[in-house]
Amino acid sequence: MEKIKIGISKCLLGEKVRYDGGHAHDRYITDTLGQYFDFISVCPEVEYGLPVPREAMCLTGVPENPRLVTIKSGIDHTEGMKKWAQGRLDDLAKEGLCGFIFKSRSPSSGMQGVKVYNEKGVPVKSGVGIFADAFLKRFPLIPVIDDGRLNDPGLRENFIEKVFVYYRWLEFLKKGGKPKDHIHWS
Ligand code: SF4
C-alpha cells in the first residue's frame, strides 16, 4: 500500500526552522507514523520569507481576528502571511493530503488555544495561528491534530482512524465513485 500523504509543521520533523534556530522534533511522528505516512512539510514563517533565527512573534488583538506581530519591534506580518498562505494552500490542494499535524501554540501554525495578547498584554488562550486558520477554512474536511493532542491516546487513535477513512474516500472518488453511490436505502 502506498504511504498516505499528511501535511505537517516542518519543525516537528526535526528541521531547524524555529525562531531560535532550533526544532521541535517529535519521534513518535517520524519513527512510528512515518512508517505509514508521507509527510509534506510546511514552515509558514520561513517559506513566507523570514530568516532563521528570527525575532519571535505572537498574536495580538481579538482572538476572532488576531494580528501576527513581532514581539519586540512590533512589525505586523498579518496581511503578508495571509497572502502567502493562500498561494501555499493552492499548492497543497493538489497534494491529496489526508491529514495535517500542526505545531501547537505557534502564532502561525497552532490550530487552537494559541495565546492572543490584548492591548494590556494579557493573553487569552483561544486563538488560531494565521496559517492554521487559513488551512482549516480552506480544507474543513481534512482531519487535523497538533503535536500536543497526539500525546493523548484517544485523540491520537481518533485522528489516525479519520486519516484512513479520508484516504479511502479520496481513493473511492479517484476511481470515479460518486458520493451518491455511498447512500444505501433500506
Ligand atoms: S511552528 Fe510553524 S512557523 Fe514555527 S517553526 Fe514550526 S513550522 Fe515554522
Residues whose N, C-alpha, C, O or C-beta is under 5 A from the ligand:
A	BS01	SF4	S9 K10 C11 V17 R18 V42 C43 P44 E45 K103 S106 S108 S109
